[in-house]
Amino acid sequence: MPSKETVRRQRSFGGAVGVAVLGLALVYHFFPRVFHVEPSATATHRAMNLGPMTPVAPASSSRLPEPSEVDAGPPLTLAPTDVVVARLSKKNTNLPDQLSADTPEIEALIARADKALKAGQLAGDPSSAAALFALALKDKPDSRRAAQGLFEVRARLVAEINQDVAVGDADSAGDLLDTLKLIPDSTDDVNQLQGKLKVLTQVRPLLAKAAALLQQGNADQPAGNNALELYRQVQQLDPDNAVASQGTLQVQRAILDRALAAVAQNDFKAADQALTEAGQMAPDSQALRDVHGRVDSMRQARANGLLAQARSALDAGNLALAQQLADQAKVISPDLAGLNEFAERLTNARLYASYKPGQVFTDRFADIPGQTPSMLVIPTGSFQMGAPDNESGREDAETPQHEVTIAKGFALSRTSVTVGQFREFVRASGYQPDSVKLGGASVYDEGTGAMRDDSSATWQNDYAGKNADSRLPVVNVSWNDARAYVDWLSQRTGKTYRLPSEAEFEYALRGGTTTRYWWGDGAPTGKVENLTGSGDRSPSGRRWSNAFQGYRDGYWGPAPAMSFAPNAFGLYDMDGNVSEWVQDCWHDSYLRAPRDGSAWVNPGCGVRVVRGGSWGSSPDQVRSAYRQGADASVRSGRVGFRVLREL
């Protein structure tokens, strides 16, 4: 008698072989061409499940047979009976207490019965395994081997009946059930299997009709006449029905094919709908995962292609087409990488000519060597222009306070135009500034501490009439001189340069603040601008009579450009150093003033607006809202200008 260890090894080996056979069977039935076999050649039928599998000769007619419930869905392969029995059969707990060893005659009967069992001759004739085991028990009722053998016959019959029910073979299942009834202690199994067989008779016509609809292409449509609805009816009656499960997977494949066809037509919305429908059937199927992966890959490729076309359209200046292509890409893939970056580029293209707010650039001259002053892109936005009613030092000309919206970005020179930059213009253009043509300017007199007219002072002099360093802001220039300079920049670059409007200047000066000054409401605590500070001294020791208390910047007169801190937008000397010409004509209030940031200009006006404080302005004159008017021909050692470039 074999040892327990030997038996354990035999069982393990048998289980492994069973699993391997099952795997080969699955591959063989689902993918017969792997074994170079056509699917039509694999049809088999089990003769009442009482013997080995025997092939059936192929039909001679070329006409397709009528679909049956067995054909509903892909071929169904079940595990070998031995594997099913090993997995499903319960341990026999009703073995008799054997009082004596089996006689040689009993052992011979049991040997014959074992041989019949292995050959598949389970029941139905005197030489079957059931008949021989029963005969052995009749002669020796306490034979445990005979009782166990009869138990195995019953287990095999139950397994084979279940297999027949699973594939819809009601005839074979009924025949085997009649045989099972003859086996002792089979009442519970018979009752259970009769229930299954009854359900099978109910679902067979449903499965047959579903198979026909599936062949006709009515997988899930139209409503009320499609295979999917019938398979779901079957599953309500028989939740474990394998044919219905396989049929549902076949319907899912048809819907997945529809998803791929939609993607091929770039209809990703329809593809997503099909994937959602397919996911409701079998959310964990490999086919669904595969198609999901393919659709996602094609989605990304299509969306990236559209985004690349949108970038090309943007580079070509076709903003409408760029927006259209980007919108299409977003519909296909809302989370596509690069969409946010492109949206920012498109916004910048619309508002800032593809620059970014805060970006610094210069334009090179197209026809001669040279370049423009350094320009800074100012962001769009809205602000309250003018002084509020409660602001200390407020003047009537600064009212009424009103909202102005800067809807289009622009670039402003980071500093006032310097002497060196203006000299380049004069040399290259031959322009004769008003300080030369009309003679003189108003400069600071150290002896009196006041401004005086000097007929010999020109744009090449500083605030006191001395030769100016090229890094200083140019002064002693008129509004007409400033206008001539920006016109020259436009000619040299092909871009639109001009003086800023009064609204644009105040918007840029404030830098998003609403306080009295761009740095706050009182005297600065650090060196923010070239202002009149109580700690400043002139070359002869003069002091300011009206100055920021406790402030000292170290300059009496203009300082070189960019000597102090920039404001919130990154602009230098907006409220100190020198006051600056702007484009507007002078009006003594803001009644009827434009609210879009444009210049308020009257044809032929001779008085223009000056904005921003200077090195000699009192604290009230440095306020962000402060404004004054001056004749366009005025040249002063306290007034210069900066330039604006339209985007």
C-alpha positions as CSV (number, residue, x, y, z in Angstrom):
1,M,0.0,0.0,0.0
2,P,1.5,3.4,-1.0
3,S,2.6,5.7,1.8
4,K,0.8,9.0,2.5
5,E,3.8,11.0,1.1
6,T,3.5,9.0,-2.2
7,V,-0.2,9.6,-2.4
8,R,0.3,13.4,-1.7
9,R,2.9,13.6,-4.5
10,Q,0.6,11.7,-6.9
11,R,-2.2,14.1,-6.1
12,S,0.0,17.2,-6.6
13,F,1.2,15.8,-9.9
14,G,-2.3,15.0,-11.0
15,G,-3.5,18.5,-10.1
16,A,-0.7,20.1,-12.0
17,V,-1.3,18.0,-15.1
18,G,-5.0,18.9,-14.9
19,V,-4.3,22.6,-14.8
20,A,-1.9,22.3,-17.7
21,V,-4.4,20.4,-19.7
22,L,-7.0,23.0,-18.9
23,G,-4.7,25.8,-20.2
24,L,-4.0,23.9,-23.4
25,A,-7.7,23.3,-23.9
26,L,-8.5,27.0,-23.5
27,V,-5.8,28.0,-26.0
28,Y,-6.9,25.2,-28.4
29,H,-10.6,26.3,-28.4
30,F,-10.2,30.0,-28.3
31,F,-7.1,30.2,-30.6
32,P,-7.1,26.9,-32.7
33,R,-4.9,28.4,-35.3
34,V,-2.0,28.3,-32.8
35,F,-2.1,24.5,-33.4
36,H,-2.6,25.0,-37.2
37,V,-6.2,23.8,-36.8
38,E,-9.2,25.6,-38.4
39,P,-12.0,26.3,-35.9
40,S,-14.5,24.3,-37.9
41,A,-12.4,21.2,-37.4
42,T,-12.6,21.3,-33.6
43,A,-16.3,20.6,-33.1
44,T,-16.8,17.6,-30.9
45,H,-19.8,16.0,-29.1
46,R,-19.8,13.8,-26.0
47,A,-22.0,10.7,-26.5
48,M,-24.2,11.0,-23.4
49,N,-21.0,11.7,-21.5
50,L,-20.6,8.0,-21.0
51,G,-17.5,7.6,-23.0
52,P,-14.5,9.3,-24.5
53,M,-14.9,12.3,-26.8
54,T,-15.5,11.4,-30.4
55,P,-15.2,13.7,-33.4
56,V,-18.1,14.4,-35.6
57,A,-17.8,14.4,-39.4
58,P,-18.2,17.9,-40.9
59,A,-21.5,18.6,-42.7
60,S,-21.4,18.2,-46.4
61,S,-23.7,21.1,-47.1
62,S,-22.1,24.6,-47.4
63,R,-25.2,26.3,-45.9
64,L,-24.6,27.7,-42.4
65,P,-26.6,25.8,-39.8
66,E,-29.3,27.6,-37.9
67,P,-27.9,29.1,-34.7
68,S,-28.6,27.3,-31.5
69,E,-28.1,28.3,-27.9
70,V,-24.8,26.4,-27.9
71,D,-23.5,28.7,-30.6
72,A,-24.5,31.9,-28.7
73,G,-21.1,33.5,-28.2
74,P,-17.6,32.3,-28.6
75,P,-16.7,28.6,-28.1
76,L,-17.0,27.5,-24.5
77,T,-14.3,25.2,-23.1
78,L,-14.8,23.5,-19.8
79,A,-12.1,21.9,-17.7
80,P,-11.5,18.2,-17.9
81,T,-14.0,16.2,-15.7
82,D,-11.2,15.0,-13.4
83,V,-10.4,18.6,-12.6
84,V,-14.0,19.6,-12.1
85,V,-14.6,16.6,-9.8
86,A,-11.5,17.5,-7.8
87,R,-12.7,21.1,-7.4
88,L,-16.4,20.5,-6.8
89,S,-16.8,17.2,-5.0
90,K,-17.1,17.1,-1.3
91,K,-15.2,14.7,1.0
92,N,-17.1,11.4,1.4
93,T,-18.1,11.4,5.1
94,N,-20.4,8.4,4.9
95,L,-17.8,5.6,4.4
96,P,-18.7,2.4,6.4
97,D,-16.6,1.0,9.2
98,Q,-14.9,-1.9,7.5
99,L,-14.9,-4.9,9.8
100,S,-12.7,-7.2,7.6
101,A,-10.5,-7.0,4.6
102,D,-12.0,-7.2,1.1
103,T,-12.0,-10.7,-0.2
104,P,-10.1,-11.5,-3.5
105,E,-13.4,-11.6,-5.3
106,I,-14.4,-8.2,-4.0
107,E,-11.0,-6.8,-4.9
108,A,-11.4,-8.2,-8.4
109,L,-14.9,-6.5,-8.7
110,I,-13.4,-3.2,-7.5
111,A,-10.5,-3.5,-9.9
112,R,-12.9,-4.0,-12.8
113,A,-15.0,-1.1,-11.6
114,D,-11.9,1.2,-11.3
115,K,-11.0,0.3,-14.9
116,A,-14.6,1.1,-16.1
117,L,-14.5,4.4,-14.2
118,K,-11.2,5.5,-15.9
119,A,-12.6,4.5,-19.3
120,G,-15.7,6.7,-18.7
121,Q,-18.1,3.8,-18.4
122,L,-19.9,5.2,-15.5
123,A,-23.4,3.6,-15.6
124,G,-26.0,2.1,-17.8
125,D,-25.0,-1.6,-18.1
126,P,-23.8,-4.4,-15.9
127,S,-20.1,-3.8,-16.8
128,S,-20.2,-0.1,-15.9
129,A,-18.4,1.3,-12.9
130,A,-21.6,2.0,-11.0
131,A,-23.0,-1.5,-11.5
132,L,-19.7,-3.2,-10.4
133,F,-19.2,-1.0,-7.3
134,A,-22.8,-1.6,-6.3
135,L,-22.3,-5.4,-6.8
136,A,-19.2,-5.3,-4.5
137,L,-21.2,-3.4,-1.8
138,K,-24.0,-5.9,-2.1
139,D,-21.6,-8.8,-1.4
140,K,-19.6,-6.8,1.2
141,P,-21.6,-3.8,2.6
142,D,-18.6,-2.5,4.7
143,S,-16.1,-2.3,1.8
144,R,-14.8,1.3,2.0
145,R,-13.1,1.1,-1.4
146,A,-16.4,0.1,-3.1
147,A,-18.3,2.8,-1.2
148,Q,-15.7,5.4,-2.2
149,G,-15.8,4.2,-5.8
150,L,-19.6,4.6,-6.0
151,F,-19.2,8.1,-4.5
152,E,-16.8,9.0,-7.2
153,V,-19.2,7.7,-9.9
154,R,-21.9,10.0,-8.5
155,A,-19.5,12.9,-8.3
156,R,-18.5,12.4,-12.0
157,L,-22.1,12.2,-13.1
158,V,-22.9,15.4,-11.2
159,A,-19.9,17.1,-12.8
160,E,-20.8,16.0,-16.3
161,I,-24.4,16.9,-15.9
162,N,-23.3,20.4,-14.8
163,Q,-21.1,20.6,-17.8
164,D,-23.9,19.6,-20.1
165,V,-26.2,22.2,-18.5
166,A,-23.4,24.8,-18.9
167,V,-23.1,24.3,-22.6
168,G,-26.9,23.9,-23.0
169,D,-27.0,20.2,-23.9
170,A,-30.3,19.4,-22.2
171,D,-30.7,16.0,-23.9
172,S,-27.4,14.7,-22.6
173,A,-28.0,16.2,-19.2
174,G,-31.5,14.6,-19.0
175,D,-30.1,11.1,-19.9
176,L,-27.3,11.4,-17.4
177,L,-29.8,12.6,-14.8
178,D,-31.9,9.5,-15.2
179,T,-28.8,7.5,-14.6
180,L,-27.9,9.5,-11.5
181,K,-31.3,8.7,-10.0
182,L,-30.2,5.0,-9.9
183,I,-27.2,5.8,-7.8
184,P,-27.8,5.5,-4.0
185,D,-27.8,8.7,-1.9
186,S,-28.2,10.9,-5.0
187,T,-31.5,12.6,-4.1
188,D,-30.1,16.0,-3.1
189,D,-27.9,16.1,-6.3
190,V,-30.8,15.0,-8.4
191,N,-33.2,17.7,-7.0
192,Q,-30.6,20.4,-7.5
193,L,-29.7,19.3,-11.1
194,Q,-33.4,19.0,-12.0
195,G,-33.8,22.7,-11.0
196,K,-30.9,23.6,-13.3
197,L,-32.3,21.6,-16.1
198,K,-35.6,23.3,-15.8
199,V,-33.9,26.7,-16.0
200,L,-32.0,25.5,-19.0
201,T,-35.2,24.7,-20.9
202,Q,-36.3,28.3,-20.2
203,V,-33.1,29.9,-21.3
204,R,-32.4,27.8,-24.4
205,P,-34.8,29.7,-26.7
206,L,-33.5,33.0,-25.4
207,L,-29.9,32.0,-26.1
208,A,-30.8,30.8,-29.5
209,K,-32.5,34.1,-30.4
210,A,-29.6,36.0,-28.9
211,A,-27.2,34.1,-31.1
212,A,-29.2,34.9,-34.2
213,L,-29.4,38.6,-33.3
214,L,-25.7,38.6,-32.7
215,Q,-25.0,37.1,-36.1
216,Q,-27.3,39.7,-37.7
217,G,-25.3,42.6,-36.1
218,N,-27.9,43.5,-33.4
219,A,-25.5,43.3,-30.6
220,D,-27.0,46.1,-28.4
221,Q,-29.3,47.9,-30.8
222,P,-32.2,48.4,-31.5
223,A,-33.8,48.6,-28.1
224,G,-36.2,45.6,-27.5
225,N,-34.5,43.5,-30.2
226,N,-30.9,42.9,-29.5
227,A,-28.7,40.2,-28.1
228,L,-27.5,42.0,-25.0
229,E,-31.0,42.3,-23.6
230,L,-31.6,38.6,-24.1
231,Y,-28.3,37.6,-22.5
232,R,-29.2,39.8,-19.5
233,Q,-32.6,38.0,-19.2
234,V,-30.8,34.7,-19.2
235,Q,-28.5,35.9,-16.5
236,Q,-31.4,36.9,-14.3
237,L,-32.8,33.4,-14.6
238,D,-29.4,31.7,-14.4
239,P,-26.7,34.0,-13.0
240,D,-24.0,31.4,-13.7
241,N,-24.9,30.7,-17.2
242,A,-21.6,30.4,-19.1
243,V,-23.1,30.8,-22.5
244,A,-24.7,34.1,-21.6
245,S,-21.5,35.3,-20.0
246,Q,-19.6,34.5,-23.1
247,G,-22.3,36.1,-25.3
248,T,-22.1,39.3,-23.2
249,L,-18.4,39.4,-23.8
250,Q,-19.1,39.0,-27.5
251,V,-21.5,41.9,-27.4
252,Q,-18.8,43.9,-25.6
253,R,-16.3,43.2,-28.4
254,A,-18.8,44.5,-30.9
255,I,-19.2,47.7,-29.0
256,L,-15.5,48.0,-28.6
257,D,-15.1,47.6,-32.4
258,R,-17.6,50.5,-32.6
259,A,-15.4,52.6,-30.3
260,L,-12.3,51.9,-32.5
261,A,-14.3,52.8,-35.7
262,A,-15.4,56.1,-34.1
263,V,-11.8,56.9,-33.2
264,A,-10.8,56.2,-36.8
265,Q,-13.3,59.0,-37.8
266,N,-11.9,61.3,-35.0
267,D,-15.2,61.0,-33.2
268,F,-13.8,60.7,-29.7
269,K,-17.1,61.6,-28.1
270,A,-18.8,58.5,-29.7
271,A,-15.8,56.4,-28.8
272,D,-16.1,57.4,-25.1
273,Q,-19.8,56.6,-25.2
274,A,-19.0,53.2,-26.6
275,L,-16.3,52.6,-24.0
276,T,-18.7,53.6,-21.2
277,E,-21.3,51.1,-22.5
278,A,-18.7,48.4,-22.8
279,G,-17.4,49.1,-19.3
280,Q,-20.9,48.5,-17.8
281,M,-20.9,44.9,-19.1
282,A,-17.5,43.6,-18.0
283,P,-15.4,46.3,-16.4
284,D,-12.5,44.0,-15.8
285,S,-12.2,42.4,-19.2
286,Q,-8.9,42.3,-21.0
287,A,-10.5,43.4,-24.2
288,L,-11.8,46.5,-22.5
289,R,-8.4,47.4,-21.1
290,D,-6.8,46.8,-24.5
291,V,-9.2,49.0,-26.4
292,H,-9.1,51.7,-23.7
293,G,-5.3,51.8,-24.1
294,R,-5.5,52.1,-27.9
295,V,-8.2,54.8,-27.7
296,D,-6.2,56.8,-25.2
297,S,-3.1,56.5,-27.3
298,M,-4.9,57.6,-30.4
299,R,-6.6,60.4,-28.4
300,Q,-3.2,61.7,-27.2
301,A,-1.7,61.5,-30.6
302,R,-4.7,63.3,-32.2
303,A,-4.8,66.0,-29.5
304,N,-1.0,66.6,-29.7
305,G,-1.3,66.9,-33.4
306,L,-4.0,69.5,-33.2
307,L,-2.0,71.4,-30.5
308,A,1.0,71.4,-32.7
309,Q,-1.1,72.8,-35.6
310,A,-2.4,75.4,-33.2
311,R,1.1,76.5,-32.2
312,S,2.0,76.8,-35.9
313,A,-1.1,79.0,-36.5
314,L,-0.2,81.1,-33.5
315,D,3.4,81.5,-34.8
316,A,1.9,82.6,-38.2
317,G,-0.3,85.2,-36.5
318,N,-3.6,83.5,-37.2
319,L,-5.0,83.7,-33.7
320,A,-8.6,82.6,-34.7
321,L,-7.4,79.4,-36.2
322,A,-5.0,78.8,-33.3
323,Q,-7.9,79.1,-30.9
324,Q,-10.1,76.8,-33.0
325,L,-7.5,74.1,-33.1
326,A,-6.7,74.4,-29.4
327,D,-10.4,74.1,-28.6
328,Q,-10.6,70.9,-30.7
329,A,-7.6,69.5,-28.8
330,K,-9.2,70.3,-25.5
331,V,-12.4,68.6,-26.4
332,I,-10.5,65.4,-27.3
333,S,-8.2,65.5,-24.3
334,P,-9.1,68.0,-21.6
335,D,-6.0,67.2,-19.5
336,L,-3.6,67.4,-22.4
337,A,-0.2,68.6,-21.3
338,G,0.7,71.9,-22.8
339,L,-2.9,73.3,-23.1
340,N,-2.4,75.7,-20.2
341,E,0.9,76.9,-21.6
342,F,-0.7,77.4,-25.0
343,A,-3.6,79.3,-23.6
344,E,-1.2,81.7,-21.9
345,R,0.7,82.2,-25.1
346,L,-2.6,82.9,-27.0
347,T,-3.7,85.4,-24.4
348,N,-0.3,87.0,-24.5
349,A,-0.5,87.1,-28.3
350,R,-3.9,88.9,-28.1
351,L,-3.0,91.3,-25.4
352,Y,0.8,91.6,-25.6
353,A,1.8,90.6,-29.1
354,S,3.2,87.3,-27.8
355,Y,5.2,89.0,-25.1
356,K,4.6,88.3,-21.4
357,P,3.6,90.8,-18.7
358,G,6.8,92.0,-17.1
359,Q,9.0,90.9,-20.0
360,V,11.8,93.3,-21.0
361,F,12.9,93.7,-24.6
362,T,14.4,96.1,-27.1
363,D,13.7,96.6,-30.8
364,R,16.7,96.8,-33.1
365,F,16.6,99.4,-35.8
366,A,15.8,98.0,-39.2
367,D,17.9,100.3,-41.4
368,I,20.7,101.6,-39.3
369,P,22.8,100.3,-36.3
370,G,21.1,100.8,-33.0
371,Q,18.2,99.9,-30.8
372,T,15.4,101.4,-28.8
373,P,15.4,102.0,-25.1
374,S,14.8,99.0,-22.9
375,M,11.0,98.3,-22.9
376,L,8.9,96.6,-20.2
377,V,5.5,94.9,-20.9
378,I,2.8,96.3,-18.7
379,P,-0.1,94.0,-17.8
380,T,-3.7,94.8,-18.6
381,G,-6.1,95.8,-15.9
382,S,-8.4,98.5,-14.4
383,F,-7.7,101.2,-11.9
384,Q,-9.3,104.3,-10.3
385,M,-7.7,107.3,-12.0
386,G,-7.5,110.6,-10.1
387,A,-7.6,111.4,-6.4
388,P,-10.2,110.3,-3.9
389,D,-12.2,113.0,-2.1
390,N,-10.3,112.3,1.2
391,E,-6.8,112.5,-0.2
392,S,-4.6,115.1,1.4
393,G,-3.4,117.7,-1.2
394,R,-6.1,116.7,-3.7
395,E,-6.7,119.3,-6.4
396,D,-9.8,119.9,-8.5
397,A,-7.9,119.0,-11.7
398,E,-7.6,115.5,-10.3
399,T,-11.3,114.9,-10.1
400,P,-13.7,113.2,-10.5
401,Q,-12.0,110.0,-9.7
402,H,-13.1,107.4,-12.3
403,E,-12.4,103.9,-13.4
404,V,-10.2,103.3,-16.4
405,T,-9.7,99.9,-18.1
406,I,-6.5,99.1,-19.9
407,A,-7.7,96.3,-22.1
408,K,-4.7,96.0,-24.4
409,G,-1.2,95.6,-23.1
410,F,1.6,98.0,-24.0
411,A,5.3,98.4,-23.3
412,L,6.8,101.4,-21.5
413,S,10.5,102.3,-21.4
414,R,11.9,101.2,-18.1
415,T,13.4,104.7,-17.5
416,S,13.2,108.2,-18.9
417,V,15.0,108.7,-22.2
418,T,18.6,109.5,-21.4
419,V,20.9,112.1,-22.8
420,G,22.9,109.4,-24.6
421,Q,19.8,108.0,-26.3
422,F,18.5,111.4,-27.3
423,R,22.0,112.3,-28.7
424,E,21.9,109.2,-30.9
425,F,18.5,110.4,-32.3
426,V,19.8,113.9,-33.0
427,R,22.9,112.7,-34.8
428,A,21.2,110.1,-36.9
429,S,18.1,112.2,-37.9
430,G,19.6,115.7,-38.1
431,Y,16.7,116.9,-36.0
432,Q,17.1,120.4,-34.4
433,P,15.5,120.4,-30.9
434,D,13.5,123.4,-29.7
435,S,16.2,124.3,-27.1
436,V,18.5,124.9,-30.1
437,K,15.9,126.2,-32.6
438,L,14.1,128.5,-30.2
439,G,17.0,129.1,-27.9
440,G,17.5,128.2,-24.3
441,A,15.7,126.4,-21.4
442,S,14.7,126.9,-17.8
443,V,17.5,125.7,-15.5
444,Y,18.2,125.7,-11.7
445,D,20.0,128.7,-10.2
446,E,22.1,127.6,-7.2
447,G,22.4,131.3,-6.2
448,T,18.6,131.9,-5.8
449,G,17.5,128.3,-5.3
450,A,14.9,128.8,-8.1
451,M,14.5,128.0,-11.8
452,R,15.6,130.7,-14.3
453,D,15.6,131.0,-18.1
454,D,19.0,130.4,-19.8
455,S,19.2,131.2,-23.5
456,S,22.3,129.1,-23.9
457,A,21.0,125.9,-22.2
458,T,20.2,123.0,-24.5
459,W,19.2,119.4,-24.2
460,Q,22.9,118.6,-23.9
461,N,23.0,120.4,-20.5
462,D,21.8,119.1,-17.1
463,Y,19.3,120.7,-14.8
464,A,21.8,123.5,-13.9
465,G,22.9,124.3,-17.5
466,K,26.1,122.3,-17.3
467,N,27.3,119.5,-19.7
468,A,25.2,116.5,-19.0
469,D,26.4,112.9,-18.4
470,S,25.0,110.6,-21.1
471,R,23.4,108.4,-18.3
472,L,21.2,111.2,-17.0
473,P,17.6,111.6,-18.1
474,V,17.5,114.2,-20.9
475,V,15.9,117.5,-19.8
476,N,15.4,120.9,-21.4
477,V,13.3,119.1,-24.1
478,S,9.9,120.2,-25.3
479,W,6.8,118.1,-26.0
480,N,7.5,118.6,-29.7
481,D,11.1,117.2,-29.1
482,A,9.6,114.2,-27.4
483,R,7.1,113.7,-30.2
484,A,9.9,113.9,-32.8
485,Y,11.9,111.2,-30.9
486,V,9.1,108.7,-30.8
487,D,8.2,109.2,-34.4
488,W,11.9,108.5,-35.3
489,L,11.8,105.3,-33.3
490,S,8.7,104.2,-35.2
491,Q,10.4,104.9,-38.5
492,R,13.6,103.0,-37.5
493,T,11.8,99.9,-36.2
494,G,8.6,99.7,-38.1
495,K,6.7,99.5,-34.8
496,T,4.4,102.0,-33.3
497,Y,6.2,104.2,-30.7
498,R,4.5,107.2,-29.1
499,L,4.2,109.1,-25.8
500,P,2.0,107.4,-23.2
501,S,-1.4,108.7,-22.6
502,E,-2.0,110.3,-19.2
503,A,-4.1,107.3,-18.1
504,E,-1.5,104.9,-19.2
505,F,1.2,106.8,-17.3
506,E,-0.8,106.9,-14.0
507,Y,-1.7,103.2,-14.4
508,A,1.9,102.3,-14.8
509,L,3.0,104.7,-12.1
510,R,0.6,103.2,-9.5
511,G,1.6,99.7,-10.4
512,G,-1.6,98.3,-8.9
513,T,-1.6,100.4,-5.8
514,T,-4.3,102.8,-4.6
515,T,-2.2,104.7,-2.0
516,R,-1.1,108.3,-2.1
517,Y,2.3,107.3,-3.6
518,W,3.1,104.0,-5.2
519,W,5.2,103.0,-2.1
520,G,2.5,104.0,0.4
521,D,0.8,107.0,2.0
522,G,3.7,108.7,3.7
523,A,7.4,109.5,3.5
524,P,9.4,106.5,2.2
525,T,11.5,104.4,4.6
526,G,14.0,103.5,1.9
527,K,15.5,105.0,-1.2
528,V,12.6,104.5,-3.6
529,E,12.9,107.6,-5.8
530,N,15.0,110.8,-6.3
531,L,12.7,113.1,-4.2
532,T,13.0,116.3,-2.2
533,G,14.2,114.9,1.1
534,S,14.7,116.9,4.3
535,G,18.2,115.4,4.5
536,D,19.3,116.4,1.0
537,R,21.7,119.4,0.5
538,S,22.5,121.5,-2.6
539,P,26.1,122.1,-3.6
540,S,26.1,125.3,-1.6
541,G,24.2,123.7,1.3
542,R,20.7,124.7,0.5
543,R,17.8,122.7,2.0
544,W,14.2,122.1,0.7
545,S,11.6,124.2,2.4
546,N,8.8,121.6,1.7
547,A,10.2,118.1,1.6
548,F,9.7,114.5,2.8
549,Q,10.8,114.5,6.4
550,G,13.5,112.1,7.4
551,Y,14.3,111.2,3.7
552,R,17.6,111.6,2.0
553,D,18.5,110.2,-1.4
554,G,21.9,111.9,-1.9
555,Y,21.0,113.9,-5.1
556,W,20.2,117.5,-5.8
557,G,19.1,117.4,-9.3
558,P,18.5,114.3,-11.5
559,A,20.3,111.1,-10.8
560,P,21.5,108.6,-13.5
561,A,18.8,106.3,-14.7
562,M,17.9,103.3,-12.6
563,S,19.7,104.6,-9.5
564,F,16.7,103.8,-7.3
565,A,14.2,101.0,-6.7
566,P,11.6,100.1,-9.4
567,N,7.9,100.2,-8.6
568,A,5.6,97.1,-8.6
569,F,5.6,96.9,-12.4
570,G,9.4,97.1,-12.6
571,L,9.6,100.7,-13.9
572,Y,12.2,103.2,-12.6
573,D,11.9,106.9,-11.7
574,M,8.2,107.0,-12.4
575,D,7.5,109.4,-9.5
576,G,10.9,111.1,-9.1
577,N,14.0,112.3,-10.9
578,V,12.2,114.2,-13.7
579,S,8.6,114.8,-14.5
580,E,7.5,113.6,-18.0
581,W,5.6,114.7,-21.0
582,V,2.5,112.6,-21.9
583,Q,0.4,112.6,-25.0
584,D,-2.8,114.4,-23.7
585,C,-3.9,117.9,-24.1
586,W,-4.5,119.7,-20.8
587,H,-8.1,119.7,-19.3
588,D,-8.8,121.2,-15.9
589,S,-10.9,118.2,-14.8
590,Y,-11.7,114.6,-15.7
591,L,-15.3,115.4,-16.8
592,R,-15.9,113.5,-20.1
593,A,-12.4,112.0,-19.9
594,P,-11.9,108.7,-21.8
595,R,-12.2,105.5,-19.7
596,D,-10.4,103.2,-22.0
597,G,-6.9,104.5,-21.4
598,S,-6.7,106.5,-24.6
599,A,-5.2,110.0,-24.8
600,W,-7.6,112.9,-24.5
601,V,-6.5,115.1,-27.4
602,N,-8.1,118.2,-29.0
603,P,-6.9,119.2,-32.5
604,G,-4.5,122.1,-32.4
605,C,-4.1,122.2,-28.6
606,G,-1.0,124.0,-27.4
607,V,-1.0,122.9,-23.7
608,R,0.0,119.4,-22.9
609,V,0.1,117.3,-19.6
610,V,3.1,116.6,-17.5
611,R,3.0,113.7,-15.0
612,G,5.1,112.4,-12.2
613,G,7.2,114.1,-9.6
614,S,10.8,115.4,-10.2
615,W,13.9,115.9,-8.1
616,G,12.5,119.3,-7.1
617,S,8.8,118.5,-6.5
618,S,7.1,119.0,-3.2
619,P,5.4,115.9,-1.5
620,D,2.0,117.0,-2.8
621,Q,3.3,117.2,-6.3
622,V,4.7,113.6,-6.1
623,R,1.3,112.1,-5.4
624,S,0.3,109.4,-8.0
625,A,-2.8,111.5,-8.9
626,Y,-0.9,114.8,-9.4
627,R,-1.0,116.4,-12.8
628,Q,-0.1,119.8,-14.3
629,G,-0.2,121.4,-17.7
630,A,2.6,123.1,-19.7
631,D,2.9,124.7,-23.1
632,A,4.2,122.2,-25.6
633,S,7.2,124.4,-26.3
634,V,8.4,124.6,-22.7
635,R,11.9,123.3,-22.0
636,S,12.8,122.8,-18.3
637,G,15.5,121.2,-16.3
638,R,12.8,119.3,-14.3
639,V,11.0,117.8,-17.3
640,G,11.9,114.9,-19.6
641,F,9.9,112.0,-21.1
642,R,9.7,108.2,-21.7
643,V,8.3,106.3,-24.6
644,L,5.5,103.7,-25.1
645,R,5.4,101.0,-27.7
646,E,2.1,99.6,-28.8
647,L,1.8,95.8,-28.9
